[in-house]
């Protein structure tokens, strides 16, 4: 942005640097392993729920038709 004279006049370098450091500290605090573990558990939970629903629907249809 400093290369563009119009944008350079509108930005405050001190405030920009402070916000950059704030964003950097926030991103450094994120635990990648914990997020990945949470995403995997979320997917596994969704799959387990879907399998449960499909199993209940199959059993319901089989009983409705008198096959089970």
HELIX and SHEET records of a PDB file:
HELIX    1   1 UNK A    5  UNK A   10  1                                   6    
HELIX    2   2 UNK A   13  UNK A   28  1                                  16    
HELIX    3   3 UNK A   32  UNK A   65  1                                  34    
END                                                                             
